[in-house]
Amino acid sequence: MYELFILGQLMDHPMTGYALRKAFISIAGNDQAISFGTLYPLLDKLEQVQELSLSFENTENKRPQKLATITEKGKIRFYELIETKVAINKQTQLTFLMKVHFLHLLNRKQQIFILKDFQDFSESKLQRLQDLQAELSANKHMVPGDINDALLIKQLQILRAQAQVNWVAQLLKQRKGA
């Protein structure tokens, strides 16, 4: 997921590690910020496999900054990552947000592929939450107060998931031209 993010961000223009970190936070939020301890070794790794190049640029304050620029190999890798179905794991939601963030770099067919994949994931997530809600209601091992509180949380989760399903469906409809 981090590789997809870095390569996608560099598709528009070269960036410093600091700028990449700020861009990541703008997509993922402060709760999931990428640490410099993760970012800089990954930039070095991507340079080693020739997906990006790193150079030092002088700044106004005379301190050199490491600037990352995507290579042709990196562009090819970006499109490979974009065109791969998203694996279901703890980073799935964030990976979809990354892919949606890069829709402007993609052709219509690629956009529809990503949005359809996101739609399938979102609908499946909503169905799982609804199933859990039904199981909670019938749980004989929980006290009624805990069940009621758990149902409140499931209600919020279902509302969020439904909003996501609707949002993705609207984006997909726009891309399909319907």
Secondary structure, DSSP 8 states (H G I E B T S, - for coil): -HHHHHHHHHHHS-EEHHHHHHHHHHHH-GGG---HHHHHHHHHHHHHTTSEEEEEE--TTS--EEEEEE-HHHHHHHHHHHTS----STTHHHHHHHHHHTGGGS-HHHHHHHHHHHHHHHHHHHHHHHHHHHHHHT-SSS-HHHHHHHHHHHHHHHHHHHHHHHHHHHHHHHHHT-
